Amino acid sequence: MFFQHIYDKSLAQGSYLIGCQKTGESIVIDAKRDVDTYIDIAQQNGLRITHIAETHIHADFLAGSRELAALTGATMYLSDEGGADWTYEFDHVGLKNGDVITVGNLTLTVLHTPGHTPESISFLLVDTPATQKPVMLFTGDFVFVGDIGRPDLLEKAAGLIGTQEKGAHQMYQSLQTFRDLPGYVQLWPGHGAGSACGKALGAVASSTVGYETIRNWAFQYDDDEPGFVQYLLADQPEPPRYFAMMKKLNKVNRPLLTSVPTQQKLGADVVQTALNTGIKLIDTRNKTDFAQGFVPGSLNIQGNSAFATWMGWFMTYDEPFMLVATDAQIDDLTRKLMRIGLDNMLGYIDDVTSLGIDLQTSDIIDLDTFKTYLNRDDVQVVDLRGAAEYNAGHVEGAENVFIGTLDKNLDKISRDRPVVIYCQGGDRATIGYSMLARNGFTNAKNFSGSMNEWVANGNPVVTEDMEVTTI
């Protein structure tokens, strides 16, 4: 048996290529959209991609199953569980609980494991030449290392009211299916630490059924379904805005993108014309370089592992945009954007000074200066982190406006007095500063050291119950 775990750090998303080396057949589970990765791996190992499967209709990335099928001729095997509202609207082989997919000498048995979504399935793998016993379980967003899939996304991201409670109870029942498996079975989930599909995902790529039933919090609620549901739904991170679009695009027919686009380097005149018509310029440089000089109106979304997620928060799917990026970066950034379906890039520039535009600089303040602002009644201090982070400990007097919704809550930010913003490590604060500057705020100041520096220097924080503590 051939096995390879393909991991996209930008979305903390795992996919899998499993092959029968005797017959040369292989299956890809939960493919990302830049599918050349799988084709290259298969060719390098003498395999043909003959089967393509998904564990559920994904919310956090645009699945590449259709692109991969178009390029390889492989058959797609997708869930037909969950009812009519959860049926894929394009040709596929439908899967029900107990169905078996045969890939050469490998078999994958379908387990219906609803909870994260109604149609969610897992695949239990048997390598028949070696043993008749199961060896691997591919869970998608059902069970993670240290956590389980969140059932609230359909309600919070897609607006399907009442689904989170139902999903939480379904998850409680589905976990019994997991408990009943042999403890030695390897767990291979769809996401790792950093994904917004859970709140406490582990950083280790895989685990076992036995270890998770001992260590994973979700299995510690024997005979306490109400307690399980309450804990599962509490303090989940804010779902990125683009999740609703992913649920739609992963279900319906859509245009395919079977290769990674080559991006055009733009001239100064083209960029200036685009800016004059309101087209956004996204500056992907690191926050330090951005602060020293940026194009007025540009947004600083750094080209790091969180790039796609924040682009998904702030960009719509019908608006064109431009990037500030280097030649060495542009392929990686294009792939990151492909994976969430943001395909409307006009092109990029690699040097903001070449535009002949007077650049702005950021008003960055250090810890000591930040402290002086805290003692003033005429200053608004804004914490840009998520609600759970804010409640766990924030600077006394700070208001909470989550960065992902800042563009929708600009009315909460003062224009006539100093505004000091911070986050956890400074990355979200630089997005916030650039957004405020783009919207005409001239009074914003960025405490770039943010909570990490504040806490590291022994300063007190206020928790949700207003208890002042020193961390």
C-alpha positions in Angstrom: 0.0 0.0 0.0 1.1 3.5 -0.8 0.1 6.3 1.5 0.9 10.0 1.6 -0.6 12.8 3.7 -0.7 16.1 1.9 -0.9 19.1 4.3 -1.7 22.7 3.4 -0.4 24.8 6.3 -2.3 27.9 5.0 -5.7 26.3 5.9 -4.4 23.6 8.2 -6.1 21.2 5.8 -5.1 17.5 5.2 -5.8 15.4 2.2 -4.6 11.9 1.3 -3.4 9.9 -1.6 -3.7 6.1 -1.0 -2.7 3.6 -3.6 -2.5 -0.1 -4.4 1.0 -0.7 -5.6 0.1 -4.0 -7.2 -2.7 -2.7 -9.5 -1.5 0.9 -9.7 -4.9 2.3 -8.7 -5.2 5.1 -6.2 -7.7 7.3 -4.4 -7.5 10.9 -3.3 -9.5 12.0 -0.3 -10.5 15.7 0.2 -8.4 17.1 -2.5 -7.3 20.8 -2.5 -8.0 22.8 -5.6 -4.4 23.1 -7.0 -4.5 19.4 -7.9 -1.1 19.2 -9.7 0.3 18.1 -6.3 -1.6 14.8 -6.5 -0.9 14.1 -10.1 2.8 14.6 -9.6 2.8 12.3 -6.5 0.9 9.6 -8.4 3.2 9.8 -11.4 6.3 9.7 -9.3 5.1 6.5 -7.6 3.7 4.7 -10.6 0.1 5.2 -9.7 -3.0 6.2 -11.6 -5.6 8.3 -9.8 -8.8 6.3 -10.4 -11.0 7.3 -7.4 -11.7 10.6 -5.7 -13.7 11.0 -2.5 -14.8 13.6 -0.1 -15.8 13.3 3.6 -18.4 16.1 3.4 -19.4 19.4 1.7 -16.5 21.5 2.9 -16.9 25.1 4.3 -13.3 26.2 4.7 -11.8 25.4 1.3 -12.8 24.9 -2.3 -12.5 21.1 -3.0 -10.5 20.2 -6.1 -12.4 16.9 -6.7 -13.9 18.1 -9.9 -10.7 19.6 -11.2 -8.9 16.3 -10.5 -11.6 14.3 -12.1 -11.5 16.5 -15.2 -7.8 15.9 -15.5 -7.6 12.2 -14.7 -11.0 10.8 -15.6 -11.3 9.3 -12.1 -14.7 8.6 -10.6 -16.0 10.8 -7.8 -17.4 9.0 -4.7 -19.4 11.4 -2.5 -21.9 11.2 0.3 -25.6 10.7 -0.4 -26.4 10.8 3.3 -28.1 13.7 5.1 -31.2 14.2 3.0 -32.0 16.1 -0.2 -30.7 19.4 1.1 -27.2 17.9 1.3 -26.9 16.3 -2.1 -24.1 17.2 -4.4 -25.6 18.8 -7.6 -23.3 17.2 -10.1 -22.6 13.6 -11.3 -21.0 11.3 -8.8 -21.3 7.8 -7.3 -23.4 8.3 -4.2 -22.3 6.7 -0.9 -24.3 5.5 2.0 -23.4 4.0 5.4 -21.8 0.6 4.9 -20.9 1.0 1.2 -17.4 -0.1 0.2 -15.0 1.5 -2.3 -12.5 -0.9 -3.8 -9.2 0.5 -4.9 -7.1 -2.4 -6.2 -6.5 -4.6 -3.1 -7.6 -1.8 -0.7 -11.1 -1.4 0.6 -12.7 1.7 2.2 -15.9 1.2 4.1 -18.2 4.2 4.5 -19.3 5.2 8.0 -22.0 7.9 8.2 -20.8 10.2 11.0 -23.1 13.2 11.1 -22.6 16.1 13.5 -20.3 18.5 11.9 -22.7 18.4 8.9 -25.6 16.1 8.2 -23.9 14.3 5.2 -20.5 13.8 6.8 -18.9 10.4 6.3 -15.6 8.7 7.3 -13.7 6.0 5.5 -12.3 2.9 7.2 -9.4 1.4 5.3 -8.4 -2.2 5.1 -5.2 -3.2 3.3 -6.4 -6.7 2.3 -3.1 -8.3 1.4 -1.7 -7.5 4.8 -4.8 -8.1 7.0 -8.5 -8.2 7.1 -8.6 -5.8 10.0 -9.0 -2.0 9.6 -5.8 0.0 9.8 -6.8 3.6 9.1 -9.8 5.9 9.5 -10.1 9.1 7.5 -12.5 11.3 9.5 -12.6 14.6 7.6 -14.1 17.1 10.2 -15.6 14.4 12.4 -12.8 13.6 14.9 -9.6 15.5 15.0 -6.5 15.0 17.1 -7.6 16.4 20.5 -10.9 17.8 19.3 -14.0 17.2 17.1 -15.8 19.0 14.3 -17.9 22.0 15.3 -21.6 21.7 14.5 -22.3 25.5 14.5 -20.9 26.5 11.1 -24.2 25.8 9.2 -26.0 28.2 11.5 -23.3 30.8 12.0 -21.7 30.9 8.5 -24.6 29.7 6.3 -27.5 31.1 8.3 -29.3 27.8 8.8 -31.1 28.5 12.1 -31.5 25.7 14.5 -28.9 23.4 13.0 -26.2 23.7 15.6 -28.1 22.1 18.5 -29.3 19.3 16.2 -25.7 18.8 14.9 -24.3 18.7 18.4 -26.6 15.9 19.4 -25.9 14.0 16.2 -22.2 14.4 17.0 -22.7 12.8 20.4 -24.3 9.8 18.8 -21.7 9.5 16.1 -18.9 9.4 18.6 -20.2 6.0 19.6 -19.3 4.7 16.2 -15.8 5.9 16.8 -15.6 4.3 20.2 -16.6 0.9 18.8 -13.6 0.8 16.5 -10.4 -1.1 17.5 -8.0 1.1 19.5 -5.1 0.5 17.2 -6.8 2.0 14.1 -4.9 5.1 13.0 -6.8 8.4 12.9 -6.2 10.7 9.9 -8.3 13.8 10.2 -9.1 16.6 7.7 -7.5 19.4 9.7 -4.9 20.3 12.3 -4.0 23.1 14.6 -4.9 26.5 13.3 -8.1 25.5 11.5 -11.3 27.3 12.2 -13.2 24.0 12.0 -12.7 23.4 15.8 -11.4 25.2 18.8 -8.7 22.9 20.2 -7.2 21.0 17.4 -3.8 19.3 18.1 -0.7 20.0 16.2 0.2 16.3 15.7 -0.8 15.1 12.2 -2.4 11.8 13.3 -3.4 9.7 16.3 -5.2 6.5 17.1 -8.7 5.6 18.1 -7.5 4.3 21.4 -5.5 7.4 22.3 -8.3 9.8 21.3 -10.9 8.0 23.5 -8.6 8.5 26.4 -7.3 12.0 25.7 -9.8 13.8 23.5 -12.2 16.0 25.6 -15.2 14.8 23.6 -15.0 11.3 25.0 -15.0 12.4 28.6 -18.8 13.0 28.7 -20.1 9.5 29.3 -23.8 9.7 30.0 -23.8 13.5 30.0 -25.1 14.5 26.6 -26.4 18.0 27.7 -22.9 18.8 29.2 -21.3 17.6 26.0 -23.5 19.8 23.8 -23.0 22.8 26.0 -19.2 22.5 26.0 -19.0 21.7 22.2 -21.0 24.9 21.3 -19.2 27.2 23.7 -16.3 29.5 22.7 -16.0 28.3 19.1 -14.0 30.8 17.0 -15.7 33.2 14.7 -16.3 31.4 11.3 -14.6 33.3 8.4 -17.0 35.1 6.2 -16.1 33.1 3.1 -17.3 29.8 4.6 -20.9 30.4 3.3 -19.6 30.7 -0.2 -17.5 27.5 0.1 -20.6 25.5 1.2 -22.4 26.7 -1.9 -19.5 26.3 -4.4 -18.6 22.8 -3.1 -22.2 21.6 -3.7 -23.2 23.1 -7.0 -21.8 23.1 -10.6 -19.1 25.8 -11.0 -16.4 26.7 -13.5 -13.3 24.6 -13.1 -9.7 25.9 -12.8 -7.5 23.0 -13.8 -4.1 24.8 -13.6 -2.5 27.4 -11.5 -2.9 30.8 -13.2 0.1 32.8 -14.3 -0.3 36.3 -12.8 0.5 39.5 -14.7 3.0 42.0 -13.3 1.2 45.4 -13.6 2.6 48.7 -14.7 2.3 51.8 -12.6 -0.4 53.3 -15.0 -2.6 50.2 -14.8 -2.4 50.2 -11.0 -3.1 53.9 -10.7 -6.2 53.6 -12.9 -7.4 50.6 -10.9 -7.0 52.4 -7.6 -8.9 55.4 -9.0 -11.8 53.1 -9.7 -11.8 51.6 -6.2 -10.1 48.3 -6.9 -8.4 47.0 -3.8 -4.6 46.7 -3.5 -3.6 44.0 -1.0 -0.1 44.5 0.3 1.3 41.1 1.3 4.6 42.4 2.7 5.5 41.8 6.3 4.0 44.3 8.7 7.3 46.1 9.4 7.9 46.9 5.8 4.3 47.9 5.3 4.5 50.3 8.3 7.5 52.1 6.8 5.7 53.0 3.6 2.4 51.9 2.0 0.2 52.9 -0.9 -2.8 54.9 0.5 -5.9 52.8 0.7 -4.1 49.5 0.5 -4.7 46.7 3.0 -1.9 44.9 4.7 -2.7 41.1 4.7 0.6 39.5 5.1 1.5 36.6 2.8 2.0 34.1 5.6 0.0 31.0 6.6 -3.1 33.0 7.5 -3.2 34.9 4.2 -6.1 33.0 2.6 -8.2 33.1 5.7 -8.0 36.9 6.1 -8.5 37.4 2.4 -11.7 35.3 2.8 -12.9 37.6 5.5 -12.4 40.8 3.6 -12.8 40.0 -0.1 -16.0 39.2 -2.0 -16.2 36.8 -4.9 -17.2 39.3 -7.5 -14.6 42.0 -6.9 -11.2 42.2 -8.7 -8.1 42.9 -6.6 -4.3 43.4 -7.0 -1.4 42.3 -4.8 1.9 43.7 -3.7 4.1 40.7 -3.8 7.5 39.5 -5.0 8.0 37.3 -8.1 9.1 34.5 -5.7 5.9 34.8 -3.7 3.2 35.0 -6.4 2.8 31.3 -7.3 2.4 30.4 -3.6 -0.1 33.3 -3.0 -2.1 32.4 -6.1 -2.4 28.8 -4.9 -3.5 30.0 -1.5 -6.2 32.1 -3.1 -7.3 29.3 -5.5 -7.9 27.1 -2.5 -10.8 29.3 -1.4 -11.9 30.3 -4.9 -10.6 33.9 -5.0 -9.7 33.9 -8.7 -10.3 37.6 -9.7 -6.7 38.8 -9.3 -5.9 41.4 -11.9 -2.1 41.0 -11.3 0.6 42.2 -8.9 3.3 44.7 -8.4 6.6 44.0 -6.5 7.7 47.6 -5.6 5.4 50.2 -4.2 7.9 52.9 -4.8 7.7 52.3 -8.5 4.2 53.8 -8.6 5.3 57.3 -8.1 2.7 57.7 -5.3 3.4 59.5 -2.0 3.4 56.6 0.5 1.9 56.7 4.0 3.5 55.4 7.2 1.9 53.7 10.1 1.7 55.2 13.6 3.3 52.4 15.6 3.6 52.8 19.4 5.7 50.8 21.9 4.7 49.4 25.2 5.6 52.4 27.3 3.6 54.7 25.0 0.7 52.3 25.1 0.6 52.5 28.9 0.4 56.3 28.8 -2.6 56.1 26.5 -4.3 53.8 29.0 -4.3 56.5 31.6 -6.2 59.0 29.4 -9.9 59.3 29.4 -10.0 60.7 25.9 -8.5 57.5 24.3 -10.4 54.5 22.8 -8.6 51.2 23.2 -9.8 48.5 20.9 -9.0 44.7 21.2 -9.2 43.2 17.7 -9.1 39.5 18.8 -12.0 37.1 18.8 -14.5 37.1 21.6 -13.2 34.0 23.3 -9.6 35.4 23.4 -10.9 38.7 24.7 -12.9 37.1 27.4 -10.0 35.0 28.5 -7.9 38.1 29.3 -7.7 41.6 27.9 -6.3 45.0 28.8 -8.6 46.8 31.3 -10.8 49.3 29.6 -10.4 47.8 26.1 -13.4 47.4 23.9 -13.7 44.2 21.7 -14.3 44.6 18.0 -13.2 41.4 16.2 -10.9 42.2 13.2 -13.0 40.0 10.9 -16.0 42.3 11.3 -14.2 45.6 11.7 -15.1 46.7 8.2 -18.8 46.2 9.2 -18.4 48.0 12.6 -16.5 51.2 11.7 -19.2 53.2 13.4 -18.0 51.8 16.7 -14.6 53.4 16.2 -14.1 57.0 17.2 -13.0 59.6 14.6 -12.5 62.5 17.0 -10.1 61.1 19.6 -7.1 58.8 19.6 -7.8 55.1 18.9 -5.2 52.5 20.0 -5.6 49.0 18.5 -4.0 45.7 19.5 -4.4 42.0 19.0 -2.4 39.0 20.2 0.9 39.2 18.3 0.4 42.2 16.0 -0.6 40.6 12.7 -4.3 41.3 13.0 -3.5 44.8 14.3 -1.7 45.7 11.1 -4.7 44.6 9.1 -6.9 46.8 11.4 -4.6 49.8 11.1 -4.6 49.6 7.3 -8.4 49.2 7.2 -8.9 52.2 9.4 -6.4 54.3 7.3 -8.3 53.2 4.1 -11.5 54.4 5.6 -10.2 57.9 6.5 -9.2 57.4 10.2 -6.2 59.6 10.9 -6.3 59.1 14.6 -5.4 55.3 14.9 -2.3 54.1 16.6 -1.0 50.5 16.5 0.4 48.8 19.6 2.2 46.3 17.5 3.6 44.3 20.4 0.0 43.6 21.4 -1.0 41.1 24.1 2.1 38.9 23.8 4.3 41.8 24.8 1.8 43.1 27.4 1.7 39.7 29.2 5.4 38.9 28.8 6.2 42.1 30.8 3.9 41.0 33.7 1.1 43.4 33.1 -2.4 42.6 34.4 -5.3 41.4 32.3 -9.0 41.4 32.9 -11.0 38.3 32.4 -14.7 37.8 31.5 -15.7 38.0 35.1 -13.7 41.2 35.5 -11.2 39.6 37.7 -7.8 41.4 37.3 -5.0 38.9 37.1 -1.3 38.8 36.2 -0.2 36.1 33.8 
